Amino acid sequence: MATSSSALLRAPRLRFSSSSTLSSLSTTSLFSASASSSSQAYALFANQKQRFLSTKAFRSLRWSATTRWSHGVNWPGCGSSVSLRAQARNAAPVLDRNLSTSATEHAFKKILTSLPKPGGGEFGKFYSLPALNDPRIDRLPYSIRILLESAIRNCDNFQVTVDDVEKIIDWENTSPKQVEIPFKPARVLLQDFTGVPAVVDLACMRDAMKKLGADPNKINPLVPVDLVVDHSVQVDVARSENAVQANMEHEFRRNKERFAFLKWGSSAFHNMLVVPPGSGIVHQVNLEYLGRVVFNTDGTLYPDSVVGTDSHTTMIDGLGVAGWGVGGIEAEATMLGQPMSMVLPGVVGFKLSGKLHNGVTATDLVLTVTQMLRKHGVVGKFVEFYGEGMGELSLADRATIANMSPEYGATMGFFPVDHVTLQYLKLTGRSDETVSMIETYLRANKIFVDYNEPQQERVYTSYLQLDLADVEPCVSGPKRPHDRVSLKEMKADWHACLDNQVGFKGFSVPKEEKDKVVKFSFHGQPAELKHGSVVIAAITSCTNTSNPSVMLGAGLVAKKACELGLQVKPWIKTSLAPGSGVVTKYLLKSGLQKYLNEQGFHIVGYGCTTCIGNSGDLDESVASAISDNDVIAAAVLSGNRNFEGRVHALTRANYLASPPLVVAYAIAGTVDIDFDKEPIGTGKDGKSVYFKDLWPSNEEIAEVVQTSVLPDMFKSTYEAITKGNPTWNQLSVPSSTLYSWDPNSTYIHEPPYFNDMTMDPPGPHGVKDAFCLLKFGDSITTDHISPAGSIHKDSPAAKYLLERGVDYKDFNSYGSRRGNDEVMARGTFANIRLVNKLLNGEVGPKTIHIPTGEKLYVFDAAMKYKAAGQDSIVLAGAEYGSGSSRDWAAKGPALLGVKAVIAKSFERIHRSNLVGMGIIPLSFKPGEDVETLGLTGHERYTIDLPSKISEIRPGQDVTVTTDTGKSFTCTVRFDTEVELAYFDHGGILPYVIRNLSKE
């Protein structure tokens, strides 16, 4: 048999044919076979099946006893609704011996339809959903129609079957059943923090293929891969006209080796575009330039869809492109042609009505939506927005809402394409012919919404509704994005946070300490800090810097402040990091950039900066005043993440706010203020200035947007985007297709994932007498597990770098060193705000080594367990692994020797990443957790799993026992058959290597 067992595990089912494969049957042949020929065929099949069942190849597989054909699709030209299953029964099935080859004739070729151009000729051909003539399709959410089209187009009855298509068509009935479907996205999106380890893995996979005697060049992206370098720039220099150039010089000095590696990857691998540093934030570049909306590949038209290694890939959903974040290892498999295995999601219908009040921003709206959806519960679901309120939202407003899908927990926050989308495509420089093709195709395939026409009722899993008029100005914080605070309640909420016990809404400051004032000298001038004093004010992040209304709104606030004589205090670190060069162009054209500069908001670079933790150092005098006096200092940023320890190690309170509010809080100098009642400052005339004196009206903002944001700005910016800059262009890289690893490099290191790998899968593993490495409560994020920010000078990673001659000033960040597994293993669980319950209240990146009782850094304790040949596990609460789609949050624990994580619940992407790295995710039963079961973390844990993969089922119960006599039942969170195949192979990447090497 030519097929590898791993390839068959992708689709664990028997496949039949009447001549070569069933998928090559024409519609006529499906109906023509007689009952007698059917019985003869089944006799023949039974004989062949029995011979096959005795083969070694079968015994290594887990099979389903049923075929994957199902009922309900009406084939074009057929007046009868005879089911596909019945058609299959009427055919003469013969076991397909060449299971590794796909059909020569497409199962849905009958619905391949020409798409005529309005002026004559054709755009190309497409798989027509209306041609299926199935009324169920008209009721499907638009987001599900995109999954359906992809399944039809990619249907080969091997990776994607007709039964998969039927499951999606029957979404209304199948989605509640957690059925599995394959999905093949049109492209993959990377940024450099996640892109470097992805290219490292691909390079390492090529080496593994060579060692196994296979062709290394089989490791090549089969779909377009776009990588935008945007996560490396730090705010080293702020409040300077020269900040952009100075920060870029620092960026290249620190990251020259990483950038050269990426440049090598762009030439060594086909189908990979690298957008150089200084171009913009990945999601804004995706929105304004990379997003196709509709592909036309070799004359076949189909919807754009994308998975990205950044969780905020969902921003593209605002453009009507289905996109979401996945782990790096899952993205790598997608690049190499593997379909994503996913549970067919429920879809929450979110109806918008009304209109935002004057002075309310898109940021206020998204923080409100985030809180609503968090409360509703949308993890693992799509959210689809609709209703008459859609016409009141610009494309940029929609993108802002879509961007924060990870914060409200959804896989997608989807806005179907409508006239607003088409207008935005024209604004951003897409050609008239391209826009015409997009509209014509989407209308023809019923994936376009025209609000001028009567709307056919669509079915959703559940429903929410928001009147836009109910949205109030707000912020979120101080430690989580979904903890929304109305602006009018901010002062009271802040004081409550000071009083509350330490937690997501508490700092437990003693009453006698609440009002203390710390005086210090800032470059020779008197300065002071209190609890709530703002020390970082950053206009940053993909969420808001793509939105002209809030960016220009920030400029108007700065202008009014300058005119009234208000000034941001000089010790506040202010910065402005636009999402693309277009923002700079319209800020300059509007004349507002000069006012932002006067308030200290000079442009510092084009990248994520403060939002990802690249906020740079605070002035030494400010840092000392905070540290020496235990001040609860605040950061206010226009970002999407404010988890403790992410923005800056010294800002324990971090608030998400719109860009205009960032400027307002910077001027006020504190979050401890009631903007409705207290003055924001004193003007040059000696009179009090209030918030309302600075805040622009919607009309003011709309007028400056209209006159300042022009199509030519987008065209000129993106015509030059791939040309790079002189520093990037001067990078010299080798031309070899195999990478020459430098053993002395502290940035790029060959990882050990495929050491001693053979062609035989290692099989499943249980856990025997494991020690608890860490014991956590709720909401442990990927920032806690694998921080992206600065490397603490006393950490194991710092020790490693110092031993190799790297000076502290050149440590860079964890995120920038993700290409080196030695650094990242030491950086796992290295967040300085980590709360490990084994330490009884002490905060920091340490744990107790149970056998000796020693308090050690987590890395050092893990290495002691590994050296002794002892397994380890992690105990956790709810929402384990929330936050960024960070594959190192799974790779790191795997390198530390963690065999399983037992939690109340998992974030979607992180659970998938754990599976991809061969770590067992287990969920406590409802109503049970570490506390109710009385687990101290000092026990030894044994997890009984069958030794044969064929004896494990997705979502089955397993028993966990301890050496203290306690026993409890957990659900094993392998959610699909494919994930079981990954586990059998020791992870997704070994699975792919074995699969490709046998083809």
C-alpha positions, 0 to 999 in steps of 0.5 A, a space after each residue: 500500500 502506497 499510503 502512509 499510516 499518518 496520511 490515512 489518520 487525517 481521514 480515518 474512514 474507508 473509501 470506495 469507488 465504482 471504478 477507481 474512486 467514488 469521488 470520480 463518479 459522475 452524477 449519472 453513474 451515481 443513479 444508474 447502478 442496479 440493486 443486483 450490481 450493488 449486492 455483487 459489489 458488496 460481496 466483492 467488497 467484503 472479500 477485499 475488506 477482509 483481506 485488507 483488515 489482516 494487513 499490517 497497514 490496517 492494524 496500525 490505523 484507527 478506522 471508522 466502520 462507516 463511509 463519510 457520504 451523507 444525505 441532503 445535497 441536491 445535485 444540479 439537474 436532478 429534480 429528486 432529493 435522493 441522498 448522497 448516501 443512497 447514491 453511494 449505495 447504488 454505486 458498485 463500491 470497490 475498496 480503493 487500493 491507492 488511498 494516497 491519490 486524490 480523485 482525477 475528477 472533482 466531485 462538484 465539477 457540475 457546479 463550476 460556473 463561469 463568472 461573466 464581466 459586466 462589459 463582456 468576457 469572464 472573470 473566471 470560474 467559481 464553485 456556485 453555492 446557488 447551483 446546489 439548489 439547497 434551501 438550507 444554504 440560504 439560511 446559513 450565516 455568511 461566515 459558514 458559507 465561506 467554510 462551505 465554499 472552501 470545502 466544496 472547492 477543495 473536495 478530493 474525498 481524501 482530505 476533504 470529503 463530500 460528507 464534510 460538505 454535507 456537514 457544513 450545509 446541514 450546519 443548523 443541525 450539525 454544529 450543536 454536535 461538535 462535529 469535525 470538519 477540515 478547512 483549507 485557508 487560502 493563505 497564512 499570515 505571520 509577524 516576526 515574533 511568531 514568524 522567526 520560530 516558524 521559519 526555524 521549524 521549517 528549516 529544521 524540518 528540512 534537515 529532518 527530511 534529509 536525515 530520513 532520506 526524503 526530499 528536503 524541498 518537500 518542506 515548502 509553503 503551498 499557499 501564499 505566506 505573508 510575513 510582516 516584520 513589526 514586533 521588533 521595534 522598541 520605544 528606546 527613544 521618545 519625545 524626539 523628532 529623530 525617534 523613528 530613525 533612532 529606534 530603527 537603528 537600535 532595532 537593526 542593531 539588536 535584530 540583524 541576525 534575526 532579520 537576515 534569517 528571515 530574508 534567507 527564508 524569503 528566498 529559500 522557501 517559495 510562496 513567501 513574502 517578507 514585508 521589511 521592518 518599518 512598514 507598519 503593523 501586520 494587521 493594518 498592512 493586511 487590511 490595507 494591502 494584503 487582503 484580497 477579499 476574493 482570490 483569482 488563481 489560475 482562473 478560479 475565483 474563491 473567497 480570501 481566507 487566512 490563518 495567522 500566527 497572531 491572535 489579532 489576525 481577526 482584524 481582517 474579519 472587518 473586511 469580510 475576509 474570514 481569518 483568525 489566529 492559530 498557533 505557529 505549529 498549526 500554521 506551519 502544517 497549513 503552509 505545507 498543505 495540511 487541512 486544519 481540523 476544526 470543530 464546526 463552530 456555532 455562530 452568535 448573531 450580533 445585531 447592531 441598531 441605532 447610532 453612536 452618540 456624539 463624542 463616543 468612539 469606536 474604541 468605546 464600542 469595542 470595549 462594550 462589545 468585548 464585555 457583552 460577549 465575554 459575559 455571553 460566552 463565545 469561546 470557540 464560536 464565530 460572531 457575525 454582526 448584522 442589522 441596520 446599525 452596520 451602515 453607521 460603522 465605517 470599515 475601520 470601526 468594524 476592523 476595530 471590533 473584529 480585532 478584539 475577537 481574542 479579548 471577547 473569546 470568539 474565533 472570529 468577529 465577522 462583518 460580511 462584505 457590503 457597500 461599505 467594504 467596497 468603498 474602503 477597497 477603493 479608498 485603499 487603492 484597489 483597482 476598479 476592476 478588482 473591486 468589480 470582480 469582488 462584488 460580482 463574485 460575492 453577489 453571484 455566490 450569495 456572500 454579499 450583503 446588500 442592505 438596500 434589499 430585503 434581508 432573508 432570515 439567517 439562522 444563528 446559534 444564539 442572538 445578541 443585540 446592541 443599540 449603538 446609542 447605549 454605548 458610553 465613553 469608557 476604558 478597560 482595566 486595570 489588568 484585563 481587556 474585558 474589565 470595562 469601566 465607564 469614564 464617569 465611574 473611573 475615579 470611584 472604580 480606581 479607589 475601589 481597586 486600591 482598596 480591594 484585595 489583590 486580584 484582577 480589580 485590586 491592589 490592596 493598598 493600606 489606607 494610610 498609603 493611599 494618598 502618599 506623594 512621592 517627590 523626586 527630581 526629573 533632570 533637575 526639575 521637581 516632579 511627583 508621583 502618586 498611586 494612579 499617576 500616568 507614566 506611560 501614555 502610548 498611541 499604539 497597536 493594530 486595534 486603533 492605529 488603523 482607524 482615521 477617526 480616532 487617530 485624527 481625534 487624538 490630534 484634535 485633542 492635542 491641538 485644543 490642549 496646545 491652544 489652551 496652554 496645557 502640556 503633558 508632564 515631561 516625565 510621562 513617556 509618550 509615544 505614537 506608533 502608527 500602523 502604517 505610513 498612511 497614518 503619518 501622511 494624513 496626520 501631516 496633511 491635516 496639520 495635526 501631527 505638530 500638535 501631537 509633537 508638542 504634547 510629546 507624541 512624536 512618531 517612534 516607529 511603525 510597529 506594535 511597540 508598547 502594546 506587545 511590551 516593547 515600551 522601552 525603559 522608563 527614565 531612571 529617576 521615574 523607575 526608582 521613584 516607583 520601585 523605591 516607594 511601591 507606587 501603583 503607577 499607570 499606563 494608558 494605551 490604545 492597545 488590546 492587551 493590558 495583562 499584568 506585566 505585559 506593558 511594562 514591569 513597573 506599571 501595575 495598572 494598565 488601561 486600554 483607551 481610545 487614542 484621544 483618551 490616551 492624550 487626555 489622560 496624559 495631559 491629566 497625568 493621572 487615572 485618578 480623575 473624574 473628567 465630568 467634575 474635575 478640571 484636567 488642568 489650568 489654561 494659560 489664562 489661569 482658568 480651569 480647563 475641563 475634559 469637554 473643552 478638549 473633546 472634539 465633536 463627531 462633525 469635527 472629526 468627520 470633516 478632517 477625515 474627509 479632507 485628509 484621508 485620500 486614496 493616493 496616500 494608500 497607493 504611494 505607501 504600498 507601491 514602495 512597501 516591498 522595496 525595503 529600506 537601505 539597511 534591510 536591502 544591505 543584509 547579506 544572506 546565503 543562497 542555500 536551501 538548507 540553513 547553516 546553523 551557527 552553534 554560537 548564535 543566541 538568536 537562531 538555534 536548531 531546536 531538538 524537536 526531531 532529534 532521534 526521530 524515526 519513521 515509526 510513530 512513538 505512540 501515545 503516552 500516559 503520565 506516571 508518578 508526575 510531580 506538580 511543577 506549578 499550581 495556578 488559579 484562573 486566567 493564566 495567560 500566554 504572557 504568564 507562560 511565555 512572556 514576550 517582553 524584557 528579560 529580567 537581569 536575574 533570570 535563567 535566560 539572562 544567566 544563559 546570555 551573560 555566559 555567552 558574552 551578551 551584555 545586558 543592554 543587548 538582551 533584547 526581548 523574549 519575543 525577539 529571541 523566539 528563534 533560540 529554544 535555549 533562551 525560550 525554555 529558560 523564559 518559560 513561566 518567567 513572568 515576574 507577575 506569575 502567581 504560583 500557589 505552591 509559593 503561598 502568595 509570593 509573586 514571581 517566576 519560581 516554584 517549589 521542587 517537591 522532592 527537596 522543598 527547594 525554592 527554585 526558578 521554574 526552569 531550574 526545578 524542571 531541569 532537576 525533574 528531567 535529570 531524575 527522569 521524573 514527569 511533571 504536570 501543571 495544575 490550573 484554573 479556568 481560561 488557561 492559556 488565554 491571550 496571544 496565540 503564542 506557540 512558545 507557550 506550548 513549546 516551552 513547557 514541552 521542553 521543560 518536560 511537562 507531560 500534561 496540563 489539568 485545568 478547569 478550561 482552556 483557551 481555544 488556540 492554546 489547547 490546540 498548541 498543547 496537543 500540537 506539542 504532544 502535551 495532554 490537555 485535561 479538563 476537570 469535570 464541571 463543579 470540580 477543580 483543584 480546590 474542591 478536590 483538595 489537591 495541594 500540588 505536593 502529590 504525585 499524579 498518574 494519568 492512565 491512558 491506553 497504550 494504543 491510539 485506537 483505544 482513545 476517543 476524542 473527549 473521553 474520560 480518564 482517571 487521574 490518581 495520586 500517591 495520597 489515595 485521591 482519584 478523580 475523573 477528567 476529560 481528555 481534550 483531544 477534540 478530534 480524530 486528527 488531534 489523536 493522530 498528532 498525539 500518536 506521532 508525538 506532535 503535529 510537526 513529526 506527523 507532517 514530516 512522516 506524512 510528507 516523507 512517505 509521499 
